[in-house]
Amino acid sequence: MDNAISALDKIISERKDGNPSTSYVAQLHNEGLNKILEKISEETTEVILAAKENTATEKPENVIKEIADLWFHSIVLLHHLNASA
């Protein structure tokens, strides 16, 4: 998993200063800190809801997907703050 996170970190770094009309990462950076934090808040809520749903359905796929989204946006935040690994 460490390789996947390192690869994602590299891609986000490469796209940070790209064209906001063609790169979601660049769009988030262009929209600023509040937009990135809004996305993290949204993804956190989705992780919680997916985890609660998983206890009823025992289908972890949604939890995994939502956690991946949260990690992605968290790495975007680290880059925005110039605090990436």
Rosetta blueprint (number, residue, H / E / L):
1 M L
2 D H
3 N H
4 A H
5 I H
6 S H
7 A H
8 L H
9 D H
10 K H
11 I H
12 I H
13 S H
14 E H
15 R H
16 K L
17 D L
18 G L
19 N L
20 P L
21 S L
22 T L
23 S L
24 Y H
25 V H
26 A H
27 Q H
28 L H
29 H H
30 N H
31 E H
32 G L
33 L H
34 N H
35 K H
36 I H
37 L H
38 E H
39 K H
40 I H
41 S H
42 E H
43 E H
44 T H
45 T H
46 E H
47 V H
48 I H
49 L H
50 A H
51 A H
52 K H
53 E H
54 N H
55 T H
56 A H
57 T H
58 E L
59 K L
60 P L
61 E H
62 N H
63 V H
64 I H
65 K H
66 E H
67 I H
68 A H
69 D H
70 L H
71 W H
72 F H
73 H H
74 S H
75 I H
76 V H
77 L H
78 L H
79 H H
80 H H
81 L L
82 N L
83 A L
84 S L
85 A L
